[in-house]
Amino acid sequence: MRARFLTCAVLAAAVALPFAALAGHGKAGLWNITLKISTGRTIPPDQLAKLKAQGLDVPNGNTMIVQRCVTPEEAASNKPPMQSSGGCTMENLKTTGSSYSADMVCSSAEMKGRGHFQVSYDSNTHYSGQISLSGVANGRPTAMTNRFEGRWISASCGNAGH
């Protein structure tokens, strides 16, 4: 169960992180991204330690906070933010104004399943969205619906990861 939760949390973070760079909507610079994980369980302490070792801050056991540096090239790109991430590929990408959505198909050794994401920008310094996914994680059925939010912090990335 712990491995399944960790797989879902890392997968959700991998999918949510690139949205700071959606073409023409987000500013270049440092972004704070908050991911609220909804699987009905709290991350066990040993798994929290593994996430923190990977640079992911999970202060209350169900919310991950990460920082991401978006380059000027990423911010100006006309490409979708990702074609695949965490063993998932994106299909049926739809753009409507400042909103994006797509279906996900996951086929990694840890996670097999289908899902959907949507993200909307209300300005070039803020976006929010949701990821829903169901399938099998580490051999066990799983379902999650996670919400995420990105806030631009500054034009300078300092020592933040990319």
Secondary structure, DSSP 4 states (H G I P E B T S, - for coil): -HHHHHHHHHHHHHHHGGGGG-TTTS-SEEEEEEEE--SSSPPPHHHHHHHHHTT-B-TTSSEEEEEEEEPHHHHH--S-S-SEETTEEEEEEEEETTEEEEEEEEESSSEEEEEEEEEEEEETTEEEEEEEEEEEETTEEEEEEEEEEEEEEES--TT---
